Amino acid sequence: MDCEKNELDTIINLIDTNYFNKTTGILTIPNGVEVINGNFYYKRKDISKLYGIKGIKFPDSVKKIGKYAFRRTGITSIELSENIKEIDMGAFELCSDLIEIVIRGNKVPIVEKDSFIGCENLERFYNDLGDIDIKLDFRISNTAFSTCYKLINNQNKWLMTIQKEEKNIFKIINKILYSIGKLFKANGMENIKSKF
């Protein structure tokens, strides 16, 4: 039982009997599992069965998804709890049917390089605060979503919509930031400190 709580390799070897419902295509990760070890993809003899996984039920206990853990599965969406801390390299690589990823809560996990590379149909990556900016968030590797063109294009559309709707607010903020920048540059930090 301790083996199941600490590593998923044992569970993956039993997915046909205990954890994988062939009718619905759902893989259920048992509650209590904190780390889903990666690389089981390379240990499987019948890789074609992995594509039969259309969904994964992650318990709230999962904190880390390891390297290549669900590579080439047929999943269409991912829902993770706010307890997730890290998605390792290639964890969902080449999941071409994947459309959306939601992280419950308002946190963003560390997303390592190539975690979602080749997920060509991925359109959304969001949490309770909305779409997560994959280009600006420091916790997300700049190659985590390479070749996810639908996601990148959708985020650009979303940003353009915001800019159109709140154009005046952005102009005001930009002017304030520009003025503050000029103040710092002109007076220097020492002069500004002396005024306070």
ZICOR-V893395 format. One record per helix or strand. SS is the DSSP state (alpha for helix, beta for strand). FROM is the first residue (numbers start at 1). TO is the last residue. If there is no record, write none. Layout:
BEGIN
ss=SS from=FROM to=TO
ss=SS from=FROM to=TO
END
This chain:
BEGIN
ss=alpha from=2 to=6
ss=alpha from=9 to=13
ss=alpha from=15 to=19
ss=beta from=20 to=21
ss=beta from=26 to=28
ss=beta from=35 to=36
ss=alpha from=40 to=43
ss=alpha from=47 to=52
ss=beta from=55 to=57
ss=beta from=64 to=65
ss=beta from=77 to=80
ss=beta from=86 to=87
ss=beta from=100 to=103
ss=beta from=110 to=111
ss=beta from=124 to=127
ss=beta from=130 to=131
ss=beta from=140 to=140
ss=alpha from=149 to=165
ss=alpha from=167 to=194
END
